[in-house]
Amino acid sequence: MRRNACRSALRGVTLIELLVVVIVIAILASIAVPSYRNYMIRTQRTEAKTALMQLQAAQEKFYLQNNAYTDQIAAAPPAGLGLLAQTEGGRYAITVALGAGAQGYTATADPVAGGGQTDDTQCTQLSITDTGVRGSTGPGGVDTCWR
């Protein structure tokens, strides 16, 4: 009688129990990883929005001093804005297209290949104009992309 009690106390984890745990972990990971990636894409859009807002402030300062806007983002003042042509993390490239007579502009942020944001299918490009009109391309729309 004692011998059987000892054997049942020494039993370990069965293969079936181990497989059940592995399957549960795999299911949780298959849900969590895509959700986390989508979260990271959304939060990294902030990098583009911040850079565009900084560019807008620098353009207004430049306009007050020169009575015209500039498309020279990286050039040092007084000829340019003295900003980076890419966002701080290198995920977006910033460009400026001038309007007629340099009296208006549209600044855009495009994802850089290899920067991770090319996976952002909701907001493929963010933009802002000299009048403060925000824009975006992609199915996300302005409200979603600039949120």
N, C-alpha and C positions, 0 to 999 in steps of 0.2 A: 504494500500500500504506500509506503514511504517513497519507494522508487518512482512511482508514477507522479507523485506530487513534485518531486525534484525535476523531473523531465519537463513538466508543463511550466515550471518557473524559469527554466533555462531557454525556453523558446524565444527566438528573436523576431525580427520583422520579416514577414513573408515577402516574396517577390510580388505578389498581387498588391499588397499594401504599398510597397515602394512604387509600383507602376501607377497606382491611383494618385499618390502624392505628386509624381512627376507630371501626370496629365493635368491635375488641378493647377500646378504652377505654370504649365504651358498655356493653358486657357487664360489665366490672369495676365500673363506676359503678352499674349496676342491682343488683348484689349488695352493694356496700359501703354505699350510702346507707341502705337499710332496716336493715341490721345496725347501723350507727352510731346510727340513730334509736332502735332498741330498746335499745341500750346506754345512751343518754342518758336514756330513760324510766326504766330500772331504777336508774340512779345518782341521779336526781332524787327518787326515792322516799325516799332518805336524809333529805332535807329534812323530809319529813313525820314520819318516825320520830324524828328529833332533836327536833323541836318537841313531839311528844307526850311524849317522855321528859323534856324540860325542864318541861313542864306537870305531869307526874306528880310531879316533885321539888318544884315550887312548891306543888302541892296538899298534899303531905305536910307541908311547913313551915306552910302555912296551917292545916291541921287541928290541928297541935300547939299553935298559938297560939289557935285559936278553937273547937276541939272540933267542927268541922263543915267540910265542903268548900264551895266556892263555884263559881258559874258565871260570875262576873265576871272574865273573862280579862284584859281591857285596863284595867280600873279600877286605880288606884294603891292600894297597900297603905295602910291595913289592911283596906279594904273588898274589895279584889280582889287579883289575882296580879301585876299590873304587867307582863304579857307582851303580845306582839303577837297579834292575832286572826288574823293570816295568818303563814305561814312567811316566813322571811327573804327568799327570792327571790320571794315572792308567788305561788307555784304552788299552795298549799293554804290553805284556810280552816279554822281550828281552832274547834271548838265543844265545849261541855261540857253534858251533861245530868245533872242531879242525881237521886240516888235519894231514897227516902222519908226525910224529916227531914234531908236534906243529909248523910246518913251514908254515902253512896256516890256514885260518878259514873262516867260513861262519856265519855271524850274522843274526838272523831273528827276526822279530817283528810280533807276533801273537796277534790278538784281544783277550782281556780278557772277559770272560762271565760276563755280567752285566755292562760292560764298555761303551756300546753304539755302539761300532764299529763292533760288530758281524753282524750288519745290512748291512755292507759294502760288497755287493756282487761283486763289480768290482775288488777290491784288497783285497783278503782274507789274504794274508801274504806278507810282504815286507822283502827283504834280501839284504845284501851287503857282498862282499868277501874281502879278504886281498888285492886283486889286484884292488879293486874299482868297480868291476862288480856289477851292481845293478840288482836285480831280483824281481819278484812278481808272485804270483799265483792268478788266477782268470781271467775272460774274459777281464779285463781292459788293460792288457799288461803293460810292463815296462814304456813306454812313458806316458801313462795316469796316472799310479800310482805314478811315481816319478816326475811328473810335478810340 
